[in-house]
């Protein structure tokens, strides 16, 4: 990844001397009070509201909290909440006064000056403004004696007082200098009240202001308030107008965030606090540029550079490896791109067409799984890259250091919350970074199937979704639209677009907000790059002729499209022929098509915008695309043998290779590493090994099936039906049924029984039990058992004479037993269904204990040991799946079971996938020079 470096220190944005300082409520953040204070200070808040529940749960005394706040430069602006106080009977009021005095004691020790009192929701309260004003006057009188103030707030769900106008009437009637208002934007705007009425309130009677945004919802306002508030700029409320009205009154107190959100309250409190500060800075910036004159002057900030204008997408960088990279490169070629440049010092390719540029970065990326392509960097044109970086630093966005050679361009980049590097560069036409690439001699296409990058779409975790939107909005100055929700095949999808005012930079963010359990689409966290075209139909025709893997859209979509929008028949027919999707609105039209998934999660889109269309296609098209991608992904996995050359094999991850992984974890590990199959160990062979009772554990069975369906990995075999002299084959019936339920094809059996007639009979019984379930029974012959070699196994199979009988050749057992490759070549082809592949040290242990230890703990990758791997495999029928059974206890302890599984298939592919070429190289090396 291209990385930037800057030595500029972080600096605080300077404000007008009269600007309200920034505060945050502890209720916004996750953790203990200690965590929240540290997070607020790290995000450069100047004040804090302390929630009573946070103090009660803290081991720090109020005086210690006060000291810690002073040390961190935080004022305690408010202590809250004090509930259900006013308009109550005398006996209740007396109790409330006592409660208030005890709370005043705490507030004095904290060093705070203001207590929040929420209007009553109690059934004891009555609808009597005079009584409410009288009792609040008495409370304010007691507070004033201690140098404290009372901020009266009207929650939107207050029993009788639920508007700011009503609360102001009561405060005015009470007429006490220590009694004022707390104005909360959520309570005002969630009810649809006109905030302009705030202007008539004297600023001296507004004691505190709380800010929160929110999506426009219907239903229970309490539920809305406690779970769905958002930081400013992410919801539907016009907070700039609200703040403008407040500041026009002359209010000189803090602007404090009070945002209750289930995601924020579970996130890292420092991240959430930084997000809150960015949102508050952006809100101040909006008011200072477009608010009322008095507000503009109050919020003028001199230390924060404005966001420089952005000119468009300069490049998108994909992290790839040796397997995913060629797949992406072939697709780029079919889309009309040319590989025009190679980075002078890094394994990065430049692909170009029109102004669209894709970088393929073949360097190792820690966060990108193997066999995966992923967007790792965005290059955006900035009118002032240095100013963009300075703004990012002021807003606590990490500016990335760049490792570069002296002659290479000094590029500026900042890290988005999900780790994506955002490069801020001048126009590509001005040179600079393009000079870091040596020309390959291949020129870009002259016909211009594509003209540029229209947008980039990223999938975020639900934790990063709002954080990323705030980053692009505040740091880069993009406008973040409201989130929209889409009913997708695998659950709700929430989407939001971030764009500049001229719509030259478009970034869409997506998340699954209600993700639960293990069920998921076959494409985890998809990303895509959308290219612009002046004629999408012509582009589709040309790209299909070039072999582009265009995603096939089902005919049902076009039947529905015809019914909904009635496009011209000739256009509808052309779109159907080329799998083009369509949308239109009052501004224009949008035609687009997709490629299949490349490298597990990335795909491309080609779009044409007609006239003033600004969207991203009809929401109804998203489920169509997702379902089509999943179907294509599963077909690719299942039909892989017919699509590959004979030099490639299907691989299965045998459970013994990664026995510490549960069946669902094994399936995920296999999918991540590129296996087609897994073998599941459903019975315990030794008392020391883990046991996964799929046959008797419904929850484990259900979860395993979900992971199989989600990944497209299939079960090749189950093990182990080990029939000793005391075992009845009928005892394995539930084991066999469970294997069939998982979709297994084969059962591994062993026969440690010295009585040949008995073991033949029992093996035949096991075959008869398995046959109705569609299972073969494949006999394995470990050299230390009573069925120790190929010859004895052949005797059993011939005598049992069962149509679903099979033989499993395990390369280790075959080599250790001294079995003959020549004999192996003579056996019936139909006996063999898959093979266990491994290597082992050349020396053969002299004892059974040594043989067993090697088999279970010390096998090697193919080509690392002394087994004639190619010789044995060449004696077997072609096309068998290679099940990698390579337990290596020491390596697993060093790198973990999942990484070991990946290393195993990588080594096997390197050694086995091109045996013809391997033998040809060997032959040539022995020939004459």
N, C-alpha and C positions, 0 to 999 in steps of 0.2 A: 504494500500500500504506500502511495506517496504520502509523506508526512511533513508537516511544516514545523518551524521553530521560531520562537520569539523570546526575547529577553526582557520584554516590557513587564514591569511589575503590575500587580493588581492595584487599582485605584478606586476610591469611592467617588461616585457621581456627585458633583456639587449641586446644591439646591439653593434656591432663594432663601435668605435668612428667615423669612416669615413662613416658610413652607412647613406644613404639618409633618411631623416625623412618622416613620413607618413602624407599625406594630403588628403583632400576630398573636392570636389566641392560642393557648396551649392545647385547646380542644381540637385544633386543626391537625395536630401532629401525633405520631405514634411514639410509644415508649413511656418511660417514667418522666417525672418532672425534670430530673437532672438531664436526661437525654434531650428534652425539649428546649431547655434553656441553652444548652450547648449548640443545638441546631439553629435556634433563632439568632444567636450571636454570630455563628459561622456564616449565616446568610446576610449579615449586616443589618438586621433589624435594630432599631433603637429602643423599642418598647415592647412590652408583652402584657397580655391579659392572662391572669392566672385563674384557671377553673378550680373551684372548690374541691372537686374529686381528685384532681392532680395533687393538690397540697395534702389532702387527707392520706393519700397513698404513699407520700414521700417520707423517707426516714429523716429528712432535713427539717429542722425547726423553722418556723416563719422567719426568725432572725437570721438563720443560716441562709435561707433562700434569698433574703434581702442582700446579704453580703455577697452571695454568688452573682446576683444580678448586677450589683455595683461593679464587681470585678470584671464582668463581661460587658459592661457599658450598656446595660438594659435598665430602663425605667419600668416600674410596675404601674401600668396606666389604669388597670381596672381589676377588681376582684369580683368574681361572679360564679354562679347566679344566686340571687336571693329571691325566693319565689313566694307567692301566695301570701302577701303581706296585707294589702289594703282592702277597705270596704268589707270588714268582717265584724262579727259581734264582739262586745267588750272583752269577754273572757279569752277569746281567740286572739284578740289584738294584744292583750297583756302578755300572752305567751310569745307572740311574734316580736314584741319589743325586747323581751328577755333574749330571744334568739338573735336579734339584731345587735344587742350590746355585746354578746359573746363574739359575734362576727367582727364587730368594730375592734375588739381586742386583737384579733388575728390581723386585721388590716393595718392597724398601727404598728404591729411588730414587723409586718412585711414592708412597711414604708410606702404603701400605696395611698392614694388620695381619694379614689372613687369606688363606690360599690354599685353594681348593677342590680336594679330591682325590676323584675319582670311583672307585668300586669297579671293579676290573679287568674288562675284557672280553677281555683278551689270551689267546691260546692258550698263552702261556708260564706263565700263572697256574695254581695248583693249588688244590684245595678243602681248605684247611688253615687253620682259624681261628687256631691258635697261631702259625703262620708269619706270617700277615697281621698279627696283633697285634704280633708282635716287630718286623717291618719298619716298621710305622707308628710304633711307639714310637721307633725310631731316627730316623725322619724328623722326628717331633715334637721330639726332643731337639735336632737341628740347628736347627730353626725357632726354638725357645725361645732359643737362644744369640743370635739376631738380633732377639729381641723379637717374633717372629711366631707365628701359630697355624695349625693344620691343621684344616679342617672336612671331615670324611669323609662322603661322600654315597653312598647306594645307589640308582643308577638302576634303573628297573624292568626293564631288560634286562641288568643286571649278570650276569656269567657264573656266579658262585657267590653273591655277596652282592647281593641285589636287593630287600630289604625293610629298612625302617628298624629293625625289631626285630633283624635279623641284624647290621646295621651297629653298633647299640648294644651288642650282645654283644661285638663285636670291640674297640670303643672302651673298654668297661669292662675287658676283659681286658688291653688295652695299658696302662691305668692311668697315662697321662701327662697332666699338667695342660695342656699345649699341644695336646692332641688332643681334639676334640669332634665334634659332628655338624652336618651341614647337613641340614635337613628341607625337602624340596620337596613341596608339596601334590600336584603332578602324579604324582610317583613313588609317593606313598603311596596316593592315591585312585584312580589308574588301575588298580591291581591289586585294588581292592576291600578293601584292608587296613583294619582298624578303627583309626581315629586315636585312640581313647580310650586306647590303650596308651602314647601319648606322655606322659601324665600322670605315669608312674612315672620318667621321665627327669629328673634334676636340671636346673633351668634353667641352671646354670653350665656344663653340658656340651652345651648347644645353642648353637653358635657362630654360626649363621646360619639364616634362614628365607626360603625362596623360595615365592612364590605364583603359581599359574596355575590358571585354570579350563579346561574343555574340554567339548566335546559327548561324549555317550556313544557311542563307536565300538567296533567289533570289528575284529580283524586285527592287523597289525604295530604293536606299541606304539612302536617307534622312529619309524615314519612318523607315527603319531598325535602323538607328542611334538614332532617337528621341524616339523610343518606345520599343526597344528590346535589348538594351545593358544589360549585366549581370555583376555581380561582378566576379572577377577572379576565374577561376576554375569551372565555371558553364556552359561555352560555348565551342566553337570549336577552339578558338584561342590558339596558343602556346605562352602564355605570358611569360613563364619562358625563352624561347629562346629570345623573344623580349627584356626582361629586361637584359638578359646576354649581348646582343649586345650593349645596351645603356651604361651599366656600364663599358664595355670594353673601351669605348671612354674616360673614366676618368670623366664622368658626376658626379657632386657632389651636384645636387639640389634635391628637393623632388620627391618622387614617389607619384603621386596624382591620386585619383580615380575620373573619370568623367564618370558616369554611368547613362544614361537616360533610365528609365524604368517606365512604367505606374503604376505598382504595388508598386515599391519602393517609388514613389512620392505620394502615398496615404497612405503608412504605417506609423506607429509610427516612427518619425525620429530617436529616440534613438535606436530602434530595427534595423532599416536599417543601421545606423552608426556602430553599433556593428557588424552586418553582414559584412559590408565593411571592418572593421578592421580585422575580422577573415580571410576574403579572402585575404587581403593584407599580413597578417602574414604568411598564408599558402604559398602564392606565394614567399615571401622572403625565407621561409624555403626550398622550392623546388629549388630555384636558388642557395642557399647556400650549397646544397648537390650535385647538378648535373650540375651547371652552369660553365662557364669559370673560370679559377683560380682567375682572378682579381675580378670577381663578387662574387665568393664564399667567399673570404676574406672580401669584403665590407659588405656582408649581414649576416656574421656570428652572430648568436644570442646565448648568453650565459645564458639567464634567462628563456628560454622556453624549458622545457623538451620535448624530442621527444615522439611521441605517442607510448606507449608500445604495443607490438604485442598482438593481440586478438586471443583467441583460439577457439571461437565458441559461440553458444547460450547455456547458462547454464539453463535458464528458461524463460518462458513468463508468465506474470501475467495478469489475467483477473479480472476486477471489475464486480461483479455479485450481484444480490439481491435474495430474497427468491423465486422469480418466475423464473428468468432467470437462476439462479444457478443450480437447478435440471435438467433443460433442457440440459445445457452444460455438467453436470456430466453424464447424461445418454448417451450422444453422446461420451464422452471420454471413457466410459465403452465399448461401441460398437466398438470403434476404438482400443480396446485392452489395454487401460490404467487401472491402478489400483490406488485406493485412498490409498496411503501408509503412509501418515503422516498428522498430525494436528498441527498447530503452537501452541506453549505452552502458548502464551499470546494474540494472535490475531485471529480473525475469518477467518483464511486462511488455505485452504486445499492444500496438495501436492499430485499431480497425476503424476505417472511415467510410462514410458515404454522405455526400452533401455536407451539412454542418453537424451531422450526427457522428459522435466519436465514442467508441467503446474501448476501454482498456481491459485486457485480460492479464491478471496478475497471478503468476504461477508460484509465487513465494508461499511458504507455509503460513497458514493463518490459524492461530490457536483456537479461535471461536467458530471456525468453519469445519464441520465434520468432513471426513473423506468422501470422495465421489460426489461432492456437492459443489454447486456454483452458488455464489451469494453476492449481493451488492455490498461492497465494502467502502465505497467512497463516491461522493458526488462532486463534480466540478461545476461551479456556478460562476458566471461572469459578474464581476463587481466593478463598479465605477471607481472604487477606492478600496482595494484589498486591505491596505494598512488600517484604514478607518473601520472596516468591517471587523478586523481582528481586535482593534482597540475597544470597539463596542462589545464584542464578545467577552473580553476580559472584564470590563466593567460589570457585565451581567453574569460573572462567575462561570462562564463557559470555558472549559479547558482548551487552551491553544496548544496544539500538538507540536512537539519538537520534530524536526525533520532531519533524518540522516541523509546527507547528500555529498556528492563530490564537489570540489571547489568550482568546477565549470558548469555545474547544473543550476537550474533556475531555483531561486529562493522563494518557494511557494508558502502561502499562508493557509493553514487549515485549523478547524476547530472540531471538537468531538461532539456529535449529537448524543443524546441520552442512551441510545441503543448501541453506541460504539461506532456508528458510521462516521467516517471522516468527511467533513464538508470543506472542500477547497474553494477558496475565494481568489479568483484569478482575473487578470485582464483579458480582453478579447483574444481568442485564439488567432485572429488575423494579425495581432501585434507581435506574434512570435513568442518568445519566452519559453514556456514549458514545452512547446512542441520541438524546440531545438534539442531537447534531451533525448529525442528518438532518432536513431539512424534510419534513413530510408531503406526499405527493402527492395525498391525498384518496381514494386507493383503499384500502378496508379489507381486512384479511385475511379469507379464507374462514371462514364460521362452521361448516361441516360437518366440518372437520378430517380431511381425507384422510390427513394426516401429523401426527405429534405432536412430533417433534424430530429431532435428528441422533443416529443410533446410533453411527456410527464414521466415521472418515476413513482412506482407504487411500492410501499413498504408495509410489512405486517409487523406490528409491535405487540409485546405482551400487554395485558391490561394495565400493568403497573407503569409501563412506559408511554402509554397512549397519550394521556393529557400532558405528561412531561415533554414529550416530543413536540406536540402541537405548540406548547409554550415556547420551546426552544426556537422553532422555525418562525414563530410570530414575533417574539421579542428580540432575539439575537439577530435574525436576518431581516426582520421587518416585513415578513410575509403576512398576508391576511389569512387567518384560520377560520374557515367557515364553520357553521354549526355541524355537529355530528348527526349523521343519518344512520338509521338502522335498517338492516336487510335480513330478511328471513332466508337463510342459506340452508343447504342440505344437511349441514352438520352443526346447526345451532345459529344463534343470532350473531351477526357481524355488525360492528359499528365502524363507520367510515367518516373521515374528515379530510378535506382538501386544504392545503396551504398554498397560496399563490401570491405573486406580486400584483401591483395594481394594473400593470399592462399585460398580465397573463403570459409572461415570457418564461417564468419559472413556475412549474406546477409539481407539487409533491403530494401524493395521497397517502394517508395513514389509515391502517385498518387494524382491528383487534377483535377478539372473541371475548366479550365482557363477561359471559356467563359460563366460561369453560369449566366443566366438571367431569371427573372421572377420566378414563383412559381412551374413550372412543374419540377418534379424530379422523379427518380425511387423510388420504394417502400422501398428500402434499403438505408437510409441516411448514408453517410460516411462509407462505409463498410470497415472492417478490417479482415484479416485472418492470421492464422498460418499454415505454410506448413511443414508437417512432411516428413522425408525421409524414403524410403523403398528400400530393395534390390530386391523385386519382387512385383511390384505394382499389377499385376494380381492376385497373390495369396493373397495379402492383401485385395484386393477388394472382392474376394470370401469369405474370412473369416469374414470380417467386415459386409458384407451384411447378412451373416448367423447370426451374432450377433445383427442384427437389426439396423445397422448404417443408418442414413437418407442420403443416397448417392444421390446427385443431378442428376436427369435424363436429359440426353443430347438428343436432337431430332435427328431422323434418318437422316435428311438433312445434318447434320454435317458430318456423315460418308460417305455419297454419295460424298460430296465435297472432303473429305479427300482422298478417293479412287482415285478421278480424279487428285488431285494435287500431291500426294506423292506415290501412288501405293504401300501401305504396303502389306506384305504377306497376302493372304486371311484369313488364320487361325488367324493371329494377329488382322486383322480388325474385324473379327467376335467376337473375345473375347472382344475387346475394345467396340464394339457396345453393347454387352450383359451387360457389367459392367459400361457403361457410362464413359469410360476412353478417355481422349483427348491425342493428340500426336503431336510431332514436331520433326524435325531433322535438323541438319545443317552439315557442313563439319567436325565438331568435334565429334558429337555423337547424341544421341536420348534423348527425354524427354517424359515420360508417366506420366499422372497425372489425378486425379479425385478430386471432391469437395463434401463436405456435403451441405445440405440445410442451410439456415440462422438460427442461434441460437440466441435467445435473441435480435432480431431486426436488428443487424448489423454485428455480428461476424460469421464466418464460418471457417471450416478447409479444408486443401488440403493435399493430399498424393501424393508424387512425387517420381519418380525414374529417376536418371540421369545415362545415359549409356555412358561410356568412358568420353570424354572431354567436354560434353555439359555444357555450362555455363549460358544459358539464362533462361527464365521463361515461355516458351511456345510461340506458334505463336501468334502474335498480333491479328490475325483473330479469335482466340478462346475466347478472352475477351468479345466481344459482344455476343457470344453464351452463355457463362457463365452468363453474366448479364441478358440476356433475360430469361434464364432458372430460375435464382433466382427470378426474378420478377414474372414469371408465378407461381412458386411454392409458393411464398409469398402470392399472391392474392388467390390462391386456398385454402391455409391454413386458411386465414381469412374468406373466403366465406363458406367453408365447415366445419367450426369449430364445429357446433352442431353435426354432424354425427361422429366426431372424439373424442368427449369428453364423459365422463361418465355422467350419469343422475344427478350427484351432482353439475355439473357446468351449468351456465346460460349464455346466451347472454345478454350483457349490452348495453344500449343506453344512451348517454349523452343528456338529455333534455336541451333545450336552456335556460330555466329559471334558471337552476343551475348555469350557467355562462353567464348571459345575457350581460355582458359587452364585451364579445368576439364577434367579427364579425363572420359570417358564416365560412369563411376560417380559422380563428383563432380557432373557435370551433372544426372544423374538425381536425386540427393539435393537439389540446389539447386532443381530444378523442383518436387519434392514439397513442400519447405519453403515455397515461395512460392505454391503453389496451381495450378501448371500441370497440365494433364491429359497432355500429350505432351512429347516432346523430339524434336528433329532431330539426328542424329549425323553429324558430318563425319568420314568414314572414309578419305578420300584427301587428300593434301597439295596445296593449290592454289598456294602460294608456298613457296620454300625457307625463309623466315623463320618461318613459323607452326609450331606444334607438330603432331606427327603421332601419330594414335591408330590403329594398324594392327589394328583389330578383326578383319579378314579373315584375318590371319596370326598373331595373338597369342592362343593359346587361354586363357591366364590372364586377359588383359584381357577377352576375350569372356565367360568364366565369371563374373568379378566383376561385369561390367555386367549380365548376366542376373540375377544374385542381387539386385542393387539394384533392378532393374525389378520383380522379383517381390515384393520386400519393401515397396516403396512404392506399387505399383499404377500407377505412371507407365507410359505406353506409348510406343513409338517410332512417330512419325508418318511420318518420312521419313529417308532416308540421302542423303548427298551426298559426292562430286560425280562424276558420270560426264561428264567433259569430253572430248568426242571431237574431237580436232584432226586435221588431214590425215594425221598419221602413226600414229593410234591405230586398233587393231582392236577392234571391240565385244566380241569373244570374250575379250579380256583383262580384261573387267569381270565375268566369270562368277563368280569367287570372291567378289568384292565384292557381287554381287547375292545369292548364296547366304547370305552372312553377314548381309545385311539381312533376308532372310527368316527366318533363325534368330533374330534379335532381335525378330521380330514386326512389322517395318516394313511400311507399306502403299504407300509411294510412293518413287520414286527421282528426284532432281533431276538433270537433264541440261542441258548446254550444248553448243553446236555452233559453235565458233570455226573454221569451215572456209569459205573463199570459194567452193568448188565446190558449187553447190546440189544437183546430182544425187547427188554422193557423200555429202553430209551427210544427204540424205533417205534414201538406201539404208542408211547406217550407223545412223541413228536407228531405222529400221524393224527392223534386225537386233537392236538393243538391246531394243526392245519385245518381239520374239519370244523372246529369252533370258529376259526378266523375266516374261512372261505365265504360264508354268507355276509360277512361284514366288509367284503372287498379287500381283505388284507392278505398279503403273502407272509409266510413265516420263513425268515432268512437265517439259516444256521451259521453261527460263528464258532470257530474252533481255536480258542486260546490254547497255547501249547502246554499249559500246566493242568489242563482238565482231562477228564476221561474220554473226551472226544478231541484229541490233541492235534490232528493234522488233516490235510486235504483228503487223504485216502479214507480215513475213518468217516469223515463227513460225507464223502461220496457214497459209502456203503449205506449210511442212514437214509440219504435222499432216495437212492435207488430202491431200497427195501420198503420205505414208507409209501412211495409211488402216489404222491398227492399233487394235483394240478397247481396248487398255490405254494408248493415247496420252493424254497430258494436257498442260495448259498451266499453268505456275506464274506467276501475276502477282505480281511483287515491286513494291511501290508506288514505290520509288525508281527502279528501272529503267523502269517504265512512264512515270513522270513525266518522267524525263530523256530518254527516247527520243521524246517528243512524240507518243506513241500516243493514239488517239482513244477516249474513253469511249463515244461513240456506236457505234463499231465493236465495242467490247468487249461491249455489250449484245446484239449480234446473234449471238454465237458459241454453239455448242451447250453446253447446260448440263452434259452429261456430260464435257466436257473439263476441268472445274475440280474439284479435290479439296481444295485448301487454298490459302492466300494468305500471302505474306510481307508483314508490316505494319511500317511505320516512318514517320518523317517526316524532313525534311531542310531545310537552310537554303534560302531562296527563290532565291538566285542560283545559276545553273547554271555549273559550272566550264567554262572554254573549252577545256581540253585533256583527253585521255584520262587522263593522269596525275592530274589533278584529280578527274575522275569516279571513278576507282578509289580514290583516297585517301578521298574522302567515303564511298564504299560500304563500305569496310573499316574505317574508323576514326572517322567523324564523323557518323553518323546521329543522329536525334533521336527522342524519344518522340512518339507520335501527338498532334497538336494543338500542338506546339511550333514547327513550321516552316511551309513554304510549300506543301506538297503538299496537293492536294484529297483528303484521306484519305476522307472520307465519300462524296464523289462517285464515286471509283473503287470503293469497297467496295459501294456501292448498285447498281453495274452488274453485280456478280457474283451468282451464285445465293445465296440465303439459306442460313444454317446451315453455311457453310464454317468449318473450324478456322482461327483466326488464329495463324500462326506469327510470333512476334516476333523479327525479325532486326534488331537495333538495336545494332551495335557502337559503343561510345563509349569510346575509349581513355583519354581524360583522366578521365572519371568512374570507370571501372573502377580506374584507378590510385589514385583518392582513396578509394573505398569498398569495393573488392574486387568480384570477379566475382559472388559469390553475392548480395550486397546489390544490385548493379546489376540482376541478374535480377529481384529482388523489386520494385525501383523501376519496372522496365519494365512488369510486369504490373499494378501498381497504377495507373500512368499510363494504360495501355491500357484498363483497366476504367472508369476515371473518364471517359475520352473516348469509348469505343466501346460500352459495354454498354447504353446507353440512347439509341441514335441517334434514335429517334422523339421522345422527350422533348426531346432536344437540338435537333432541327429545329423542334419546336413552340415552344420557348423563343425560338429565333431569329426565327420568324415573328411571334410576339407582340411581340418587341422592335421590329419594323418597322411594326407596326400603329398605329392611332390611339390616343391616350391617352384 
